[in-house]
Amino acid sequence: MKAMILAAGLGTRMRPLTDHCPKPLLPVADKPLIVHHLERLAAAGIRDVVINVSYRAEQIIAALGDGRDFGVRIAWSREETPLETGGGIRRALPLLGEAPFWLVNGDVWCDVTPSAMAPLGNDLARLVLVDNPDHHPGGDFHLDAAGRVHERGEPRLTYAGLALLDPALVADRPEGAFALTPLLRAAMAEGRVGGHHHRGAWVDVGTPARLAALDRAIGGQGNCS
């Protein structure tokens, strides 16, 4: 299985930290946040990783190289301007191939592994869902007792930014910027999205305050590479 890490965002919520340092290279426990993802993927047995880049792309590429220092092989998907999640995946399809892949949002921290996910079968996606954090109390989707994900329903859970995806979810879309969520909602309406309720560690590292809290919790400090 291959993995894709989403790392092309502008990091606007992280300013001023991202004025000169791209979000994936912001330090957590003395190493860039994205390196934690690479090491976790390598430990899970995933060797081929696609990373999309746009803002300060060369800085990220220079820091990570071909991935060998972290036990993986990195293929870079460049975006002249950020293409949003759906568009970024669509651009990267030639690198990802036709098999299901593990998607990782670059600005989350989570100890879930792909082995926790059931195979896709006829599904187009299997989402990792977590209990709603304080900053997102309304959640995103409903996970029923059969493990199916629905746009509506109670109780609601929050999409963790990690998923097992079939490339067919975006393959018929033309290249360009587009969001992934409407495609997931359409697949839910067809009964083709499953979910996994992860009850372990998870942090949306979306603001400087949450980044600092995670860094304190793990016990590190550092500077941009």
N, C-alpha and C positions, 0 to 999 in steps of 0.2 A: 504494500500500500504506500502511496505517496501522500504527502501533506502539503498544504499551502498555508503560509502565514501572511495575513493581511498587514502590510506595513507602508502603504502609500499615502496615508492621510496627512493632512497639514498639521495636526496636533494643536488646533486653535484653543481647545479647552485647557491645554497644558501651558499656555503662554504665561509668563515670559520664559519658562524653561526651554521651550522649543523654538525660541527666536534664533538660536544658533546651534541647537542640537536636535536632530530628528527624534521624535517620540520613541522609536524602537531602541535607541541607544541611551535613553535615560537610565541612570543606574539604580539597581535594586540589589542590596546585599553585595556591593562591590563589583557587580558585573552588569552589563546592559540587560534590560528587561528581555529583549529578544533572544539573548543567549540562554536564558533560563528555558525558553520554549525549545530551542534547538537541543539542549541537553536532555530535556524531558522526552522529546521525540526520539532521540538516539537511544535512550534507555528503554523505550517502548519497542525498539527494533525497526523504527522507520528511518531509512537512510536517504531517501530522495525527497528533498524539500524545495518547493517553489516559493519564492518570496516576491511579491509585487512591490515596487518602489516608485516614488515620484518626487516628493519633497525631499531635498537634500539626499537624493539617491546615491550620488557618488560617495558621500560620507558613510552611508550604511554599507555599501559594497566594499569600500576600503577596510571597514572594521571587521567584516565577516569573511571576505574572500570567497573561496569555493566551499567553505564549510568544513574542511578536513580537520581543523583544530577542534571542532565540536562533535566529530563523529558522524557527520552527514555530508551529503553532496548537494550543494545549492545551485539551483537554476534561477536566474533573475528574469522577472517579467517587468519591463520598464513601461511606465505610463508618462506621457508628456505632461498631462495634467491628471489628477486623481479621477478615476472612472467609477467611483463608488464600489460597493461590495460586488454587486452583480456584474457590472462592467469589468471590474478587475479580474473576476473569475473567468469571464468570457474571453478576455484578452489572453489569459494564461492557459487556456485549454490545450493548445498544441504542446505545451510542456507537461501538462497533467495527464494526458491520455484519455482513454475511454472508461477506465475502471473507477469505482468509487474512491474518493479521497477524503482525508481528514482535514477539515478547515479550522484554522485557529485565528481568532481576532488578536492582533498583536498587542492590544492594550488591556488584556485580562490576565489574571493570575489564577491558575486552577490546577488542582492535583489529579483531575480525572485523566484517564488514559483511553486510547482507542479500544483497548480490550474490554472496556466496560460496555461497549455498544454492541447490540445485536446486529447481525448482517442486515443489509437493506432489503433484500428480497425484492418485492415489487415496488418498494417505496422509492421516492426521489430524494428523501432527506430523513435523517434521524438526528434530532436536536438534543443537545445537553441543556437541561433546564434546572434552575436553582430557586431556592426560596427568595422571595422579593426583598431586595435590600432597602434600607431606609430611604435612599434617594430615588427609588423606583417602586413605590408601594403598590401601584396598580398592576404590576406584572405585564406580561406580553401575551401569553397563550394559556390554554387549558389542556392539561394532560389527564386523559380519562383512565379508568381502571384497567383498560386493555392496552395501555401504552400508546394510544393514538393522540396526536396533537390537533387541537381545534383553535380556530381564531377566537371563538366565543365560548363561554362556559365558566363555571366556578368549581373549585378554587383556581386561581391563576398563578402561574409561575413566570419567572423571568428567563429569557433566552440568555445563555451564558456566554455566547460568542464562540462556541465550539460546536462542530457538527460533522456528521458523516454525510457526504453529498454525492449524488450521482451527477456526472457532468451533463447528462441530458436535461437537467433542470434549467440550464442556461444555453445549451448548445444551439437552439433554434432562434436565439435572439441575435440581431445584428450587433456588430461591435459598436461601442460607445458607452457613455456613462448611464448606468441605470442601477436602481436599488434591487437588493435581493428579496426584501420582505414581501413585496407584492407577488413574486413568483412562489414563495413559500405559502402564502395565503391561498393562492390558486391550487397548489398541490394539496393543501389541507382540505379544501373543498372537494377534492377528488378522493380523499381518504388515503393519500399517499405520503403522509408524514408521520413518523413515529418519534418517540421521545424517551429520554432517560432522565430521571430525577436524581441529580447529583447532590448528595448531602455533605460532601467534604469541603475542603478549602476552595474559596473562590472570591476574587476581588476584581471589580471593575476599576482598573487603574486609570480613571479618566480625568482626574484633576490633580493639581500639585498636592493638595491636602491628602488625597487617598494614596498617592505615590509615597509621600513622606510617612504615612501611617504604615504602609506595607513594608517600607524600608526599616522602620523601627521594629516592626514585629519580627522580621527576619534577622535583624541585627547587623545591617551593613550601612555603609556610606561610601560615596564615590563621586566621580565627575564624569562628564561625557567623554567617550572615547574619541 
